[in-house]
């Protein structure tokens, strides 16, 4: 690894191929490379989120997740290798339950908006979904362990919940609640209900 890191521009990829962790070379548009790239992008997006003011508990959780995503990428880079542990998926389950318990129940859809930190969490959530799709596509062609797919699925759910948490954290004075989708159907239902409730 030290030798790899000492020379960043190797030029070995100029022909459109890249090396995997086992020494083999594949095209840069290979499904495995696409999955690795999506996981890398997800980790980078979390790095941007971590540059924002965050509650301490959320920051500590995201730092752990960054390390686990690095493990996930390492596992994807070596066919047949296992690096991401099942405990990592369990950790996300526990964090999901813990943070979701602090939130009011959703009665309608919300937009990926609000404070900057919440919006960035939504961006990371959507990248996590893409990374999950890439891992599923790879798994249809080659053997892939269950933990990476499960981890990305759980992480996208967690990032949705964290976006709601961050909107309520109000660290920049702009938060307070979710940004609700203005559904015409729901608006009509509400107007009807208001009309029925009005005194005659």
Secondary structure, DSSP 8 states (H G I E B T S, - for coil): -HHHHH-S---TTTTSEEE-TTS-EEETTSHHHHHHHHHHHHHHHHHHHHTS---HHHHHHHHHHHHHHHHHHHHHHSTT---S-HHHHHHHHHHHHHHHTTS---SS-B-S-SSHHHHHHHHHHHHHHHHHHHHHHHHTTS---HHHHHHHHHHHHHHHHHHHHHHHH-TTS--SS--B---HHHHHHHHHHHHHHS--
